[in-house]
Amino acid sequence: MTASTLTALFLLALFLSGGIRLWLSLRQARHVAAHRSTVPAEFAASIELTAHQKAADYTLAKGRFGRIELALGLIWVLALTLGGGLQLMHDLLAQWFEPSKLWHGLALFGLLSVAGFVWELPGSLYYTFVLEARFGFNKTTAKTLILDTLKSSLLTVLIGGPLLWCVLWLMRSMGANWWLWTWGVLIAFNLAAMVIYPLFIAPLFNKFEPLKDEALAARINLLLARCGFQSKGLFVMDGSKRSAHGNAYFTGFGAAKRIVFFDTLLATLTPEEVEAVLAHELGHFKHRHIAQRVALFAVLSLAFFALLGWLAQQPAFFAGLGVEAHSEALTLILFSLILGPFTFPLTPMMSFWSRKHEFEADAYAVANAQAGDLVSALVKLYRDNAATLTPDPLHSLFYDSHPPAAIRIGRLKAAA
Ligand SMILES: [Zn+2]
């Protein structure tokens, strides 16, 4: 493969995936706007026109924001690669760090992270403090945001730094099979993170308190016993500290497995509805959806690392992406920049797989709780999260991890 072939392929993937994303986003906007004036018949009794219109406006605002982000993302990738940005950073750091040393690679990652943070800062501030705030969802204060940023930066340096050092060292020292070693280390790290995250990291950002509502806890414990599920406790998280959006989830596995409810969820749902939502989450667990996800991630990442092992040996890989220098760090950075456009065709497949899991979890919830409770819980969540009930079918097919409201609720009602 020559450098110019790679450049052409890269530009094709970048603009083709960008073009499809733009087209889908515009389709979604047209579809939602066209259905803004009437609540779909099946929801007419449960969702008011004002709530439906708020959902449409929220979806349209997020779509406009997404299209600007898409353009900014394209500019960023092009500026770093063919625009010479990475080469510039590489040369700049060479004044302080010998380019053949691993420190130089570590510094390059650091500089790139800071530059990326600054590039994205206006967008993320706008999203939280203007867009989310306009629809009444933002609860984050400037203080929380600054503390969050400081804490996550510190964690990135303390955990990401040594991990990155280890990866760069393996790339340099393990010969032709370095990619296999690197893959092994990353998989081990990911598994460790699944245990460490809920116990030590998440509590740095949120308060987790045992569920105090005894009647609700008793109800949930009955459900858990019925489903044969052991957990390390029921917790309530202060999700309201940052956002009004509600959720419930499981984290960890083995001894660290716990059930977490957002306080925002408990505030809006009845105990019966909470039970039905939890039964749905238990369905994901019983069908081993999380384990399947981890396994797929392991297989896919092995394939990507094998590809990276080969690409790293091609001089065209660097030259074709606008970089003259060669280093382990540049190999990883270039690969991560081009991975998105080239793996874009996987998006609809992953979405399809995820929606299949949602149907399976719903079926489990119907078998172990009341379908009617899940329906009313979902309607409240759609309404309170201002999720659109009228997505463009193609946009939904491509991106949605959850089935469209009408189809999902239709199935639940048929089962009730
Ligand atoms: Zn689910």
Boltz pocket constraint, residues with backbone or C-beta under 6 A from the ligand:
constraints:
  - pocket:
      binder: B
      contacts: [[A, 280], [A, 281], [A, 284], [A, 357], [A, 358], [A, 361]]
      max_distance: 6.0
